[in-house]
């Protein structure tokens, strides 16, 4: 698949996400190799799609890819922490909390 085709699929997927058509967005998300994507915001959106469809493991995996591309993003660390809580992983949630506090000590989130 070429970059143009991936870009079109990503735009369709994001449109389905905006329309809250999570299953349709998931079908598209499953057809793209997210390891090639460098845009952390797109990876966060993909993570949301997996989360809305109940696949927390894949959601976390994609968020870790986004974190690798943008390690100082408070939003990504915050989402990793809340996802860890949903998964019942209190140690990971605490680690995310500590990292969030270290990066943004005065952030009210």
C-alpha positions as a Markdown table, in Angstrom:
| # | Residue | x | y | z |
|---|---|---|---|---|
| 1 | Unk | 0.0 | 0.0 | 0.0 |
| 2 | Unk | 1.4 | 3.4 | -0.8 |
| 3 | Unk | 1.4 | 6.6 | 1.2 |
| 4 | Unk | -1.5 | 8.2 | -0.7 |
| 5 | Unk | -3.8 | 5.2 | -0.1 |
| 6 | Unk | -2.8 | 5.2 | 3.6 |
| 7 | Unk | -3.6 | 8.9 | 3.8 |
| 8 | Unk | -7.0 | 8.4 | 2.3 |
| 9 | Unk | -7.8 | 5.5 | 4.6 |
| 10 | Unk | -6.7 | 7.5 | 7.6 |
| 11 | Unk | -8.9 | 10.5 | 6.6 |
| 12 | Unk | -11.9 | 8.1 | 6.2 |
| 13 | Unk | -11.1 | 6.5 | 9.6 |
| 14 | Unk | -10.9 | 9.9 | 11.3 |
| 15 | Unk | -14.2 | 10.9 | 9.7 |
| 16 | Unk | -15.9 | 7.8 | 11.0 |
| 17 | Unk | -14.4 | 8.5 | 14.5 |
| 18 | Unk | -15.8 | 12.1 | 14.3 |
| 19 | Unk | -19.2 | 10.6 | 13.4 |
| 20 | Unk | -18.9 | 8.1 | 16.2 |
| 21 | Unk | -19.0 | 5.2 | 13.8 |
| 22 | Unk | -16.5 | 3.3 | 15.9 |
| 23 | Unk | -16.9 | -0.2 | 14.2 |
| 24 | Unk | -16.4 | 1.3 | 10.7 |
| 25 | Unk | -13.3 | 3.2 | 12.0 |
| 26 | Unk | -12.0 | 0.0 | 13.5 |
| 27 | Unk | -12.3 | -1.8 | 10.2 |
| 28 | Unk | -10.2 | 0.8 | 8.5 |
| 29 | Unk | -7.7 | 1.0 | 11.5 |
| 30 | Unk | -7.1 | -2.8 | 11.3 |
| 31 | Unk | -6.0 | -2.4 | 7.6 |
| 32 | Unk | -3.1 | 0.1 | 8.3 |
| 33 | Unk | 0.3 | -0.6 | 9.6 |
| 34 | Unk | 0.6 | 1.9 | 12.4 |
| 35 | Unk | 4.3 | 1.3 | 13.0 |
| 36 | Unk | 5.0 | 3.4 | 9.9 |
| 37 | Unk | 2.9 | 6.4 | 11.1 |
| 38 | Unk | 4.9 | 9.2 | 12.7 |
| 39 | Unk | 2.1 | 11.6 | 13.6 |
| 40 | Unk | 1.3 | 11.2 | 17.3 |
| 41 | Unk | -2.1 | 12.8 | 17.0 |
| 42 | Unk | -3.2 | 10.3 | 14.5 |
| 43 | Unk | -1.9 | 7.5 | 16.7 |
| 44 | Unk | -3.9 | 8.9 | 19.6 |
| 45 | Unk | -7.0 | 8.9 | 17.5 |
| 46 | Unk | -6.4 | 5.2 | 16.5 |
| 47 | Unk | -5.9 | 4.4 | 20.2 |
| 48 | Unk | -9.3 | 6.0 | 20.9 |
| 49 | Unk | -10.9 | 3.8 | 18.3 |
| 50 | Unk | -9.5 | 0.6 | 19.8 |
| 51 | Unk | -10.5 | 1.8 | 23.3 |
| 52 | Unk | -14.1 | 2.6 | 22.2 |
| 53 | Unk | -14.3 | -0.9 | 20.7 |
| 54 | Unk | -13.0 | -2.5 | 24.0 |
| 55 | Unk | -9.6 | -3.6 | 22.8 |
| 56 | Unk | -7.5 | -2.0 | 25.5 |
| 57 | Unk | -4.4 | -3.9 | 24.7 |
| 58 | Unk | -4.2 | -2.6 | 21.2 |
| 59 | Unk | -5.2 | 0.8 | 22.4 |
| 60 | Unk | -2.2 | 0.8 | 24.8 |
| 61 | Unk | 0.2 | -0.5 | 22.2 |
| 62 | Unk | -0.7 | 2.3 | 19.8 |
| 63 | Unk | -0.5 | 4.9 | 22.6 |
| 64 | Unk | 3.0 | 3.6 | 23.4 |
| 65 | Unk | 3.9 | 4.2 | 19.7 |
| 66 | Unk | 2.6 | 7.7 | 20.0 |
| 67 | Unk | 4.6 | 8.1 | 23.3 |
| 68 | Unk | 7.8 | 7.0 | 21.5 |
| 69 | Unk | 7.2 | 9.8 | 18.9 |
| 70 | Unk | 6.3 | 12.4 | 21.4 |
| 71 | Unk | 7.6 | 11.4 | 24.9 |
| 72 | Unk | 6.9 | 14.8 | 26.5 |
| 73 | Unk | 3.2 | 14.9 | 25.6 |
| 74 | Unk | 1.1 | 15.3 | 28.7 |
| 75 | Unk | -2.0 | 14.2 | 26.8 |
| 76 | Unk | -0.4 | 10.9 | 25.9 |
| 77 | Unk | 0.8 | 10.2 | 29.4 |
| 78 | Unk | -2.6 | 11.2 | 30.8 |
| 79 | Unk | -4.3 | 8.8 | 28.4 |
| 80 | Unk | -1.9 | 6.0 | 29.2 |
| 81 | Unk | -2.7 | 6.5 | 32.9 |
| 82 | Unk | -6.4 | 6.4 | 32.4 |
| 83 | Unk | -6.2 | 3.4 | 30.1 |
| 84 | Unk | -4.1 | 1.6 | 32.7 |
| 85 | Unk | -6.8 | 2.2 | 35.3 |
| 86 | Unk | -9.4 | 0.8 | 32.9 |
| 87 | Unk | -7.2 | -2.3 | 32.5 |
| 88 | Unk | -6.8 | -2.6 | 36.3 |
| 89 | Unk | -3.0 | -2.0 | 36.1 |
| 90 | Unk | -2.5 | 0.2 | 39.1 |
| 91 | Unk | 1.3 | 0.1 | 39.0 |
| 92 | Unk | 1.4 | 1.4 | 35.4 |
| 93 | Unk | -1.2 | 4.0 | 36.3 |
| 94 | Unk | 0.9 | 5.2 | 39.2 |
| 95 | Unk | 4.0 | 5.4 | 37.0 |
| 96 | Unk | 2.1 | 7.5 | 34.5 |
| 97 | Unk | 0.8 | 9.8 | 37.2 |
| 98 | Unk | 4.4 | 10.3 | 38.6 |
| 99 | Unk | 5.7 | 11.0 | 35.0 |
| 100 | Unk | 2.8 | 13.4 | 34.4 |
| 101 | Unk | 3.6 | 15.3 | 37.7 |
| 102 | Unk | 7.3 | 15.5 | 36.7 |
| 103 | Unk | 6.5 | 16.9 | 33.3 |
| 104 | Unk | 3.7 | 19.3 | 34.4 |
| 105 | Unk | 3.7 | 19.9 | 38.1 |
| 106 | Unk | 1.2 | 22.8 | 38.0 |
| 107 | Unk | -1.2 | 21.2 | 35.5 |
| 108 | Unk | -4.6 | 20.8 | 37.1 |
| 109 | Unk | -5.3 | 17.6 | 35.2 |
